[in-house]
């Protein structure tokens, strides 16, 4: 059988240590693949997300990307944005402006900036988000679903839609976040009242702790799949935006640790640039697999979208 070959990388995002971040599959030269084929590849890789690099249709963009979970396409997601930028640059591509990238995706144009060249750290500008407060009448159901009495209601739980839809919940401490053993079905019912498909629970570490906040992201279906996500760019963007909206910023920059509960060591940086009106979500990436992806020739139909 004839085969069609495209370049392929699998990278670990939000870490400098292999196997400690959130894996991402990146398929290059994907203009000849259609939606059905991309979805089939994403199901086969069986990662939380697989991205497909295409030629941009907007002249201001460096590249275009489509982002797929095993269940469907996302307009935007954070760790695929950073991981794709890393893979694109590592493949020898040069940005139109040094130290800056513009990614075209279904959510529009996403700006990225190089934070630390030596450590392969890029940051993306958090996209606009729609915020929906959780009704107070749902608070008791939320506490029961989380099986926790450590929710910090001084910061109202809110759904934040920045592509994925997260119900953001502040806990009283990082320890309370790590202790969560929720009832996923009950939690899903609460999240559905505000259109969310995932829970982003965060809490502060002690001043001498490993990061400013601990974060856990529990995916409850929809386009996000089911389970705990190791490290999540969109959820960190959601938390960062909500901290601003609720006047709870810990400063102009802070750090987040994520993935601890499942044996990962995600390292996220957040930086506010009020002068430019941007919030930057950053992290390192490291390549784990670099090679080619073989497809039957029938999987290249020259039908770019």
N, C-alpha and C positions, 0 to 999 in steps of 0.2 A: 504493500500500500504506500502511495506517495505521502510524504509528510510536509507540513508547513512548519517552519521553525521561527520563533521570535525570541528576542532576548528576555531574560527573566532574572529577577533578584528577589530574595527574601531577606527582609531587614528586621531588626529589633529596634523598636522606637521607645523613646523616653528612657534610654539607658546607654551607658558606655560599656556595659558588661554584657557580653553575649548570653542569651537565654534568661535575662532578668527583666526584660521590658515587655512590650506588646508586639508580637510578630505581625508582619504585613507582607503580602505577596504583591509584587509589581511586575506587570506585563508590559513590555515596550512594543512599539510599532503595531499598535492595536487598531489602526484605522480600517483594516480589512475585516475586523470582527464585528458582528452585529450584537444586539442586546441579548438574544437567546444564547449565543455562544459565550459571551462574557459571563452570563449567569451560570452557565454550565461549568466554566473554569473555576468560578468562585466557589461553587458547591464542591468541586473536586479538591481544591486546595484546603477547604474546610477550616479556614482561618476566619477570624471575626470580620476582616475586610480584605478584599483584593482590589487593587487599582489597575487601571488600564490607561496607558499614556497614548495620547493622540496629538495630531497637529492642531494648534489653536485656530479658532475661527475669528477670534478677536485680535486685532493687530497689536494691542498693548500687552497681551499675555505671552509668557515664555513657553507654555505648554498647556494642553487641555487634559483633564483627567476625569474618568468616570469611576465611581466608587461603589463596589458591590459587597453586600454581606452574603451569607449562604442563602438568604431568603429574598433579597431584593436590592434595589439600587437606593443609595442615599444621596441627597443633594450636596451634603458636606459632612465631613467627619475630621476630627483633629489629628489623631495619630496617623491616618492615611495621608493627610496633607504634609506632615513633617517627613514621614518615611518616603513618600514619593519625591519630595524635593531632594532628599539625601541621595536617593537612587539616581535621579536625573542628573545631578551634579557629578556624582561619582562615575557616571558613564561617560564623562568628558564634555558634557554640554556646558555652554557658557551663557549666563544670564544677559539680557539686554542692558541691564544696569548692574555694575559690580556690587555685590553684597545685597542684592535685592532680587526677588522673584515675584512674578505674578502668575498665579494659578487660575486657569479658567475651569469652572466646574458648574454643575447644575444650579448651585446657589449664587453664581455670579463670579466676580473676580475677587480672589483672595490674595492679599499681599503677604509676603514673607520677607523677613530680614535675617541676615547672618549675625548671630550673637557672638559666636566664638568659633573661628575657623579651625583652630587646633583641636577642638573637641567635637567637631561636626555638630555644633548646636545651631539650629535654626528656630525661629519663632514665627508664628502666624498671627495676623491681626484678627481678633475674635470678630466673627460676623455679627450683624444685628440680630437681636433675639426678641421674641414675643414672650412676655411674662404673664402668667395666670396664677393668682394666689389660690391656694387650697382653702376651701370653705372651712371655717372653724368647726362646723358641724361634723367634719370628717376627722378631727384631731384624735378623738378616742379610738376610732377605727384604725388610724395610722399607728398609734401607740401599740394597739393590740397586734397589728400585723408585723410591726418591727420587733415585738416582744421586748419592748424597752420603755423605761420611764425616764430616759435621759435625753429626750428631745428638748432642744433649746428653743422655746417658742418666742423668745425675744426677737428672733429672726423668723418671720412667717414662712412656712414651707410654701414653695411656689414651683409651678411647672415653668420650665424655660425651654423654648423651642428655637434652636439655632441650626436646624437641620434635623438631627435627632431630637427627641422630646424627653427631657429629664425632669423628674420631680426632685427638686433640691431641698434637702433637709439638713439643718444644722443640729449637731449633737453637742452635748455639754463638754465633751472631751474626746481626744483621740482614742483613749482607752474604750470609751463607750462605742465608738465606731467599730473598733476591732472586735468588740464583744458581740456584735449583732449576729443573731441567728433567726432571721425573719421567716414568717410564713409567706412564701412567695405567692401563693394563690390569693391570699387576703391582701397582700401588698399590691398585687396587680389590680384588684378591684378598686382600691383607693386611687391608684395612679390613673386609672381610666376615667375617673371623674373630672380630671383636668387634661385628658388627652395625652398623658405621658406613657411611654413604653419602657422607662427605666428609672431607677432610683439612684440619686447621687447623694450619699450621706457623708458629711464632713464634720470634723471637730478639731479644736485647737490642741496642739502639743504644748507641753510645758515650755517656758522660755528657753531652757537649755536642751530641748528635744531635737530630734533629727531633722525636723522641718517645721514650718509654721502650722500646717494642717495635715491631718490624715484624711484620705478620701477612699471610699469604696463605691463602686458602681455595679448595681445589680440590674441585669437586663431581664425584662419580663415579657418578651415577645414582640409582636409587631415586626418592624424591619430590623430590630436590634438583636434578635435571637433570644436565647435564654441562658442564664448563668451569670457569673461574675467576670467583668472585664478587667484585665490586668492593669492597664493604664489608659486613660481616656481623655483625649484632647478636648473634645466638644463639651464634656461634663466639666472639665476645669475651666473652660471659657464660660460656661453657664454659671458656675460658682463665682468666678471673678466679676461677672456682670452684676450678679445679684448682691454681692458684697458692696458694690458701688451704689446700687439702687436703695439698699437698706442702710446706708451710712455705716457699714461695718468693716471697711477696709482696715487691715492691720498695718498699713503703710503704703508707700508707692511701689513696693515690690515685696514679694514673699515667695515661699517655696511650698511644695506639696509632695508628700510621699504617698504612693498608691501601689497596691498589689501585695502588700505585706501579708494579708490573710491567706493568700494562695501561693506564697513562696516566691513572689517577684520583688523587685526593688525599683519601682518606677520613681523617677526624679523629674519633677516638673517645676519650671520657673514661671512666675507671673510678674509682668511689669506694666505699670500704668503710665501712659504718656498723655496726660490731660491736654497739653498744648496742641497735640495733633488729634486728640479725641480718639485714641486707640488703646486697646488693651492687648498686650503681646503674651502669647502662651508659647513657651519654649521648652526644648529638650534635645538631647543628643540622640543620634541614631548610629547603629553599627550593622554592617552587612554580614549575614550568616551564610547565605547561599548565593552564588553568582554563576549563571550559566545560560542555558537555553531551554525553552519550553517547546516540546514537539506536539503538533496537532495533526490529525488527518487532513489531507488537502481539502476535504469538504468543509473544514472549519475556517476557510479563508475565502469568503465570497465577494470580497471587494464591495462591501456595502457599508461604508462609513456612515456614522450618525452624528 
